[in-house]
Amino acid sequence: MDRRTALLALASAVALAPQSLGATPLPRAALSPRSYRMAALMGGDFAILTSELALQRSRNPHVRRFAQLEINEQVSVAASLGARPGTAGLRPDQAALFDQLAATPASPRFDRLYVRGQIIGHRELLGLNDAYRRRAAGDPTGLAVANLAVPSIETHLTILSQMKA
């Protein structure tokens, strides 16, 4: 993704959603198919943007492999939800984490910040998808995506915790 696209995604973040990473999750009973889709796509956009930075800056082969895996997976998730990656943008809190990562030069510190951001994002997406798959009546596409996402996210969290250690 080029800088202009990244900046447009960051600029659109303010208008999209006020929820912050680690804050109170979306009300699960009121999570509509549209709000699920938007939250999943925003989480995917965050993962893609930060992973693209990791591919550019990290020298750690584990970080680089995970970053490419994450990009590939989020492109597939977006396609499954009928969207193109990068179209949902980022929330302000995601944009702030992205900015912090973008301001960090290639270093072990960059790798630690990337892994930390991925853990935060994956925990949030795990909660979103796990809750949605229990309440996705009438949304077969969202249900299928959530059912596939949960075990994948759990695996990613295991990989990330090993990388963090």
N, C-alpha and C positions, 0 to 999 in steps of 0.2 A: 504494500500500500504506500502510495506516495505521500509526501508531507501535506499537500493540499487536502487530500482525502482525510488524513488524520486530523488536520485542523478543523475541517468541516464537521467531523464526528465530535470533536471536542466542543465546538461552538454550539452544536445542537443539544449537547448534554443538559444544559440548564432547562430547556423547555420540555425535556422528556420525562423525568421522574425525580422526586425529591428524596427517595429512600437512600440511606447510606449503608455501605458495607458494614456488617456486624450490628446494624441497628435492628430495631424490631422488624421482623419479617412482614411481608404483605399479609393481610388478613386472609387466611387460607379458605375460609368458607365463602369469601366474596371473590375469589380468584377466578375470573372469567377466562374463557379460551383466549380472548384478545390480550388480557393483561398477562396471562401466562406466556403467551408467544412473545410479547414485548420484553418481559423480564428475561426470558431465556435467550433471546437475541442480543439483548444488551450485555448479558453475562458473556455470551460468545464473542461479541465485538471486543470486550475488554480482554478476553483471553487471546484473541487474535492479535490485537495491537501490541500487547505486552510481549507476546511470543515472537512477533516480528522484530521487536527491539532485541530480544534475547538472541535471535539468529544473527543479528548484525553485530552484537557486542560481546557475547559470551565466548570464552575460549574453552569452557568446560563441555566436554562431549556429552555428558549426561543431560546437562541443561539444554544443549542444542537439540538433542534427540527428542527430549520431552517437548520442547517448543514446536518442533515440526509436527510431532504427533498431535499436539493441541490444535495447531492451525488446521491440519487435515480434518480432524474430528469436528471442529466448529464450522468449517465450510460445509460438511455433510449435514450437521444439525440444521444449519440455516436453510439448506436446500430442502430438507425434510419438512421444514415449517413454511416452505414456499417463499423464501426470502433470499436475498443476496447478502453475503457478509458485509458488514460496514454500514448497513442501511438503518439500523436502530440507533446507533450512536452510543454514547456513554452517559451515565448519571454523573452529577458533579463530583461525588466521592470517588467514582472510578476514574474520572478525568484527573483528579488530584493525585491518585496513586500512579496513573500513567505519567503525569508530569514529573513526579518525583523520580520515577524510573528513567524517564527520558533525560533528566538532568544528571544522572549518575553515569560516569564514564565506565568503560569496560574494566572490570575488576572483580575480585571475589565479593566485594560489597554489592555490586550490581547483581551478581548471581543470587546472593542471599535475599535481596529485595524482590527479585523476580519470583523466587520460590515462595516467599512470604505472601506476595500478592496473589499467586496462583492458589495457595492454600486458602486464603480468604475467599477468593472467588469461587473455588470449588465447593467449599463448605456451604456457601450461600446457594449455589446451584443444586447441591444435593438436597437441601431443605426444600427448595422450590419444587424440584422434580418429584421428590418423595411424597410431598403433600399433594401435588397435583395429580399424580397417578392414582391416588385414593379417592379423588373427587372429580374426575374428568368425565363424568357422564355426559354423553352427547358430543364428545370431541374425540373421535377415534384417532385422528392424526396426532393431537397433543398427547393423548394417552400412549400411543405407540412410541413417540419421542421420549416421553418421561420414563416409560418402562425400559427402554434401551439405555437411557442416560444414567439412571441410578447405579447400576453395577459398574459402568464405565467410570463414573465420577469416583466411586469408592476405590476402584483400582488406581485412579490417578492420585487420590489422596494418600494411598499407601506408598506409591512411587515418590510423591513429593515429600512425605515424612522421612523416607530413607535419604532423599537428597539433602534435606535440611540437616539431618544428623551427620 
